[in-house]
Amino acid sequence: MAHPKHKTSKTRRDKRRTHYKATPATMATCSNCGATVKYHTVCNECGHYRGKLVIEKEITV
């Protein structure tokens, strides 16, 4: 493992971290029920993914 000979200053450390930008997840609409869904995920409302029923949802009254 490498052993640094000098302390890295806060400025130098923070300059290295400036390129990262957090972005929110891309959202889509469910083709079955129209709810907002994260891409590549099963819909929480109806249980469909890419037009097919994946999870059987129980209807509560």
MODELLER restraints for C-alpha pairs under 7 A, 6 or more apart:
rsr = mdl.restraints
at = mdl.atoms
rsr.add(forms.Gaussian(group=physical.xy_distance, feature=features.Distance(at['CA:25:A'], at['CA:38:A']), mean=6.86, stdev=0.5))
rsr.add(forms.Gaussian(group=physical.xy_distance, feature=features.Distance(at['CA:26:A'], at['CA:38:A']), mean=6.20, stdev=0.5))
rsr.add(forms.Gaussian(group=physical.xy_distance, feature=features.Distance(at['CA:26:A'], at['CA:39:A']), mean=6.31, stdev=0.5))
rsr.add(forms.Gaussian(group=physical.xy_distance, feature=features.Distance(at['CA:27:A'], at['CA:36:A']), mean=6.47, stdev=0.5))
rsr.add(forms.Gaussian(group=physical.xy_distance, feature=features.Distance(at['CA:27:A'], at['CA:37:A']), mean=5.61, stdev=0.5))
rsr.add(forms.Gaussian(group=physical.xy_distance, feature=features.Distance(at['CA:27:A'], at['CA:38:A']), mean=4.57, stdev=0.5))
rsr.add(forms.Gaussian(group=physical.xy_distance, feature=features.Distance(at['CA:27:A'], at['CA:39:A']), mean=5.79, stdev=0.5))
rsr.add(forms.Gaussian(group=physical.xy_distance, feature=features.Distance(at['CA:28:A'], at['CA:36:A']), mean=5.70, stdev=0.5))
rsr.add(forms.Gaussian(group=physical.xy_distance, feature=features.Distance(at['CA:28:A'], at['CA:37:A']), mean=5.28, stdev=0.5))
rsr.add(forms.Gaussian(group=physical.xy_distance, feature=features.Distance(at['CA:28:A'], at['CA:38:A']), mean=6.03, stdev=0.5))
rsr.add(forms.Gaussian(group=physical.xy_distance, feature=features.Distance(at['CA:28:A'], at['CA:39:A']), mean=6.02, stdev=0.5))
rsr.add(forms.Gaussian(group=physical.xy_distance, feature=features.Distance(at['CA:29:A'], at['CA:35:A']), mean=5.47, stdev=0.5))
rsr.add(forms.Gaussian(group=physical.xy_distance, feature=features.Distance(at['CA:29:A'], at['CA:36:A']), mean=4.60, stdev=0.5))
rsr.add(forms.Gaussian(group=physical.xy_distance, feature=features.Distance(at['CA:29:A'], at['CA:37:A']), mean=5.70, stdev=0.5))
rsr.add(forms.Gaussian(group=physical.xy_distance, feature=features.Distance(at['CA:30:A'], at['CA:36:A']), mean=6.27, stdev=0.5))
rsr.add(forms.Gaussian(group=physical.xy_distance, feature=features.Distance(at['CA:30:A'], at['CA:37:A']), mean=6.23, stdev=0.5))
rsr.add(forms.Gaussian(group=physical.xy_distance, feature=features.Distance(at['CA:30:A'], at['CA:43:A']), mean=6.66, stdev=0.5))
rsr.add(forms.Gaussian(group=physical.xy_distance, feature=features.Distance(at['CA:31:A'], at['CA:51:A']), mean=6.55, stdev=0.5))
rsr.add(forms.Gaussian(group=physical.xy_distance, feature=features.Distance(at['CA:32:A'], at['CA:48:A']), mean=6.95, stdev=0.5))
rsr.add(forms.Gaussian(group=physical.xy_distance, feature=features.Distance(at['CA:32:A'], at['CA:51:A']), mean=6.68, stdev=0.5))
rsr.add(forms.Gaussian(group=physical.xy_distance, feature=features.Distance(at['CA:33:A'], at['CA:46:A']), mean=6.79, stdev=0.5))
rsr.add(forms.Gaussian(group=physical.xy_distance, feature=features.Distance(at['CA:37:A'], at['CA:43:A']), mean=5.92, stdev=0.5))
rsr.add(forms.Gaussian(group=physical.xy_distance, feature=features.Distance(at['CA:41:A'], at['CA:49:A']), mean=6.85, stdev=0.5))
rsr.add(forms.Gaussian(group=physical.xy_distance, feature=features.Distance(at['CA:42:A'], at['CA:48:A']), mean=5.80, stdev=0.5))
rsr.add(forms.Gaussian(group=physical.xy_distance, feature=features.Distance(at['CA:42:A'], at['CA:49:A']), mean=4.88, stdev=0.5))
rsr.add(forms.Gaussian(group=physical.xy_distance, feature=features.Distance(at['CA:43:A'], at['CA:49:A']), mean=6.45, stdev=0.5))
rsr.add(forms.Gaussian(group=physical.xy_distance, feature=features.Distance(at['CA:46:A'], at['CA:57:A']), mean=6.40, stdev=0.5))
rsr.add(forms.Gaussian(group=physical.xy_distance, feature=features.Distance(at['CA:47:A'], at['CA:53:A']), mean=5.98, stdev=0.5))
rsr.add(forms.Gaussian(group=physical.xy_distance, feature=features.Distance(at['CA:47:A'], at['CA:54:A']), mean=5.74, stdev=0.5))
rsr.add(forms.Gaussian(group=physical.xy_distance, feature=features.Distance(at['CA:47:A'], at['CA:55:A']), mean=4.66, stdev=0.5))
rsr.add(forms.Gaussian(group=physical.xy_distance, feature=features.Distance(at['CA:47:A'], at['CA:56:A']), mean=6.30, stdev=0.5))
rsr.add(forms.Gaussian(group=physical.xy_distance, feature=features.Distance(at['CA:47:A'], at['CA:57:A']), mean=6.23, stdev=0.5))
rsr.add(forms.Gaussian(group=physical.xy_distance, feature=features.Distance(at['CA:48:A'], at['CA:54:A']), mean=5.45, stdev=0.5))
rsr.add(forms.Gaussian(group=physical.xy_distance, feature=features.Distance(at['CA:48:A'], at['CA:55:A']), mean=6.83, stdev=0.5))
